[in-house]
Amino acid sequence: MAFSTGNDNGPMATINVTPLVDVMLVLLIIFMITAPLMTHKVEIKLPEATLAKTEVEAKTPPITLAIQESGSIFWNDEPVTLDQLESRLSVEAQKTPQPQINVRGDRTAKYKLVNNVVTLAQRQGMRKVGFVAIKER
């Protein structure tokens, strides 16, 4: 279907915007009618979180594993070897509830050493392994 301009030189190259404006006005009216219906609120009562620690969590102090650049590993400021660390972690993993493990790596410690300690802790069954860092000033 060709559009004509009144003269027979060829088809008209411009778009007729009247149907477009009609469709847009119909859509605008539909959205104006339905928008207030979508703003109804459903009231729900969410549970409140308690920030106080339970008695069981308060009784189990976290275990701090410090790793120095030289490869020395400290269990709560007591030097240990990898074999001792593995046996202690397996004993702690059997406790209920498990204590949290805080890994403190020296700034210049090799990442491979820190990764080995974390992997060892996870292999022994420790679920709560975290990292300790200080804030930048």
Summary of the structure (lengths in Angstrom):
residues: 137
radius of gyration: 34.2
end to end distance: 73.8
largest distance: 99.4
contacts: 256
relative contact order: 0.11
helix: 37%
strand: 14%
